[in-house]
Amino acid sequence: MITHVHRPLRVLLYEGGGSIPLPAAARAAVMMALLDKGYAVTRSGQGAGAMPHDDRSLLVLAAFTGAAPALEDATGQIHIDTRDITGLEPDAIVSLVEKTRGDKPMNEPGKWKPWFPVIDYTRCTNCMQCLSFCLFDVYGVSDDNKIQVQNNDNCKTNCPACSRVCPEVAIMFPKYQGIPINGDVVNEGDARREKIKVDISSLLGGDIYSTLKDRSTAFKSRFSKERSADKALDERKKCLTKLVGDGFIPADVLASLPSPDEILKKAEAAKAKAAAALAAQ
Amino acid sequence: MSTPPATLLYCRCAYAQVVPSGVKNEVLQQLCASDASFETVADLCEMAAHRDPRLQAIAACGNLRIAACYPRAVRGLFEQAGVPLPENTEILNMRTQTAAEITTALLRTEP
């Protein structure tokens, strides 16, 4: 279950006046334990710029020399809690933080993977192939006719198929292992390899994945051909099956495809969106 | 006039295991062994997935050094969240660089 509520609190590991600094190893252990549970932690020390606060609650953890002080935000906007962590092990500190958070939702590491495409606009040429390719409505078009990722949550975890059909190697999945999809620098060899992959992916349906050589005529060549809907559907399935067979996308993506009727409807809708955006360019 | 101190940000990549744990642990240990203040987040991707407003606060820090992953991906995440990083942001890659290289770059003092 994914929540899109922002992290409910910011944890501050305070080691200033009125507190006893933690040994470095203990400090690292506490921070690792909290981060691995999904919390954001600020370490207050010296010599580096502090980051401004926002409107979420602040939880101050410290080995206070006396009782944990009651603190109040001077502006009255932020709720501040303080907790004494003297003598506590990292697990106990995590429990303390969890208790303070209460039942406010937060995405937990291990239960959800942030998997979605990230567009490198320095490479993207707005050709709309990704919009036409994706069957899960991840992509959309902005008010100024620019391709954008609009529905992260629809993306199928571990499926980087759209990045495989991008002719400009402009789609990244930061949680992917392989280069350059993971965001590594794209070299000319990668770009050539991706272009060859696009040729293979033309199996999907020549109406969408055809000529990219001349962008000024791409719109006409892509959308004016009359094609058999059944044939296009069959070709799309063949291509996806090939991508699964080659290990590029997980098998459950095939299992979760929409029905043939829905695919055709989606393809039509994507085609119309892409056509409108390309025509407006 | 001296350059204001850099804001240091460490991304734990806690929601996926794509950053080598040895490197990310050592970088955090070195930061913790220093006197520096720094910010840590569990996962920039997770934050970008729901356009966490905290990303805006991060991008607004003028002099920023980030220990995370590929610079192209990190910049893309912020841009996609609607808060592009300033050009002068220094991004260190825990997937390819050593912990020593990263901590040296993070903790260096400006002249």
Boltz contact constraints between the chains, C-beta under 6 A:
constraints:
  - contact:
      token1: [A, 4]
      token2: [B, 50]
      max_distance: 6.0
  - contact:
      token1: [A, 6]
      token2: [B, 52]
      max_distance: 6.0
  - contact:
      token1: [A, 24]
      token2: [B, 32]
      max_distance: 6.0
  - contact:
      token1: [A, 24]
      token2: [B, 33]
      max_distance: 6.0
  - contact:
      token1: [A, 27]
      token2: [B, 32]
      max_distance: 6.0
  - contact:
      token1: [A, 28]
      token2: [B, 28]
      max_distance: 6.0
  - contact:
      token1: [A, 28]
      token2: [B, 29]
      max_distance: 6.0
  - contact:
      token1: [A, 28]
      token2: [B, 32]
      max_distance: 6.0
  - contact:
      token1: [A, 35]
      token2: [B, 12]
      max_distance: 6.0
  - contact:
      token1: [A, 35]
      token2: [B, 14]
      max_distance: 6.0
  - contact:
      token1: [A, 35]
      token2: [B, 40]
      max_distance: 6.0
  - contact:
      token1: [A, 35]
      token2: [B, 42]
      max_distance: 6.0
  - contact:
      token1: [A, 36]
      token2: [B, 14]
      max_distance: 6.0
  - contact:
      token1: [A, 38]
      token2: [B, 42]
      max_distance: 6.0
  - contact:
      token1: [A, 40]
      token2: [B, 41]
      max_distance: 6.0
  - contact:
      token1: [A, 41]
      token2: [B, 40]
      max_distance: 6.0
  - contact:
      token1: [A, 42]
      token2: [B, 39]
      max_distance: 6.0
  - contact:
      token1: [A, 43]
      token2: [B, 38]
      max_distance: 6.0
  - contact:
      token1: [A, 44]
      token2: [B, 37]
      max_distance: 6.0
  - contact:
      token1: [A, 45]
      token2: [B, 35]
      max_distance: 6.0
  - contact:
      token1: [A, 45]
      token2: [B, 36]
      max_distance: 6.0
  - contact:
      token1: [A, 45]
      token2: [B, 37]
      max_distance: 6.0
  - contact:
      token1: [A, 46]
      token2: [B, 35]
      max_distance: 6.0
  - contact:
      token1: [A, 47]
      token2: [B, 5]
      max_distance: 6.0
  - contact:
      token1: [A, 47]
      token2: [B, 35]
      max_distance: 6.0
  - contact:
      token1: [A, 47]
      token2: [B, 36]
      max_distance: 6.0
  - contact:
      token1: [A, 48]
      token2: [B, 5]
      max_distance: 6.0
  - contact:
      token1: [A, 48]
      token2: [B, 8]
      max_distance: 6.0
  - contact:
      token1: [A, 48]
      token2: [B, 36]
      max_distance: 6.0
  - contact:
      token1: [A, 48]
      token2: [B, 37]
      max_distance: 6.0
  - contact:
      token1: [A, 48]
      token2: [B, 38]
      max_distance: 6.0
  - contact:
      token1: [A, 49]
      token2: [B, 5]
      max_distance: 6.0
  - contact:
      token1: [A, 49]
      token2: [B, 7]
      max_distance: 6.0
  - contact:
      token1: [A, 50]
      token2: [B, 37]
      max_distance: 6.0
  - contact:
      token1: [A, 51]
      token2: [B, 7]
      max_distance: 6.0
  - contact:
      token1: [A, 51]
      token2: [B, 39]
      max_distance: 6.0
  - contact:
      token1: [A, 51]
      token2: [B, 57]
      max_distance: 6.0
  - contact:
      token1: [A, 51]
      token2: [B, 61]
      max_distance: 6.0
  - contact:
      token1: [A, 52]
      token2: [B, 57]
      max_distance: 6.0
  - contact:
      token1: [A, 54]
      token2: [B, 53]
      max_distance: 6.0
  - contact:
      token1: [A, 54]
      token2: [B, 57]
      max_distance: 6.0
  - contact:
      token1: [A, 107]
      token2: [B, 46]
      max_distance: 6.0
  - contact:
      token1: [A, 109]
      token2: [B, 14]
      max_distance: 6.0
  - contact:
      token1: [A, 109]
      token2: [B, 15]
      max_distance: 6.0
  - contact:
      token1: [A, 113]
      token2: [B, 15]
      max_distance: 6.0
  - contact:
      token1: [A, 113]
      token2: [B, 16]
      max_distance: 6.0
  - contact:
      token1: [A, 114]
      token2: [B, 15]
      max_distance: 6.0
  - contact:
      token1: [A, 114]
      token2: [B, 45]
      max_distance: 6.0
  - contact:
      token1: [A, 114]
      token2: [B, 46]
      max_distance: 6.0
  - contact:
      token1: [A, 114]
      token2: [B, 49]
      max_distance: 6.0
  - contact:
      token1: [A, 118]
      token2: [B, 76]
      max_distance: 6.0
  - contact:
      token1: [A, 118]
      token2: [B, 77]
      max_distance: 6.0
  - contact:
      token1: [A, 118]
      token2: [B, 80]
      max_distance: 6.0
  - contact:
      token1: [A, 120]
      token2: [B, 72]
      max_distance: 6.0
  - contact:
      token1: [A, 120]
      token2: [B, 76]
      max_distance: 6.0
  - contact:
      token1: [A, 152]
      token2: [B, 49]
      max_distance: 6.0
  - contact:
      token1: [A, 172]
      token2: [B, 73]
      max_distance: 6.0
  - contact:
      token1: [A, 172]
      token2: [B, 76]
      max_distance: 6.0
  - contact:
      token1: [A, 174]
      token2: [B, 45]
      max_distance: 6.0
  - contact:
      token1: [A, 174]
      token2: [B, 73]
      max_distance: 6.0
  - contact:
      token1: [A, 175]
      token2: [B, 16]
      max_distance: 6.0
  - contact:
      token1: [A, 175]
      token2: [B, 18]
      max_distance: 6.0
  - contact:
      token1: [A, 183]
      token2: [B, 70]
      max_distance: 6.0
  - contact:
      token1: [A, 183]
      token2: [B, 72]
      max_distance: 6.0
  - contact:
      token1: [A, 183]
      token2: [B, 73]
      max_distance: 6.0
  - contact:
      token1: [A, 184]
      token2: [B, 70]
      max_distance: 6.0
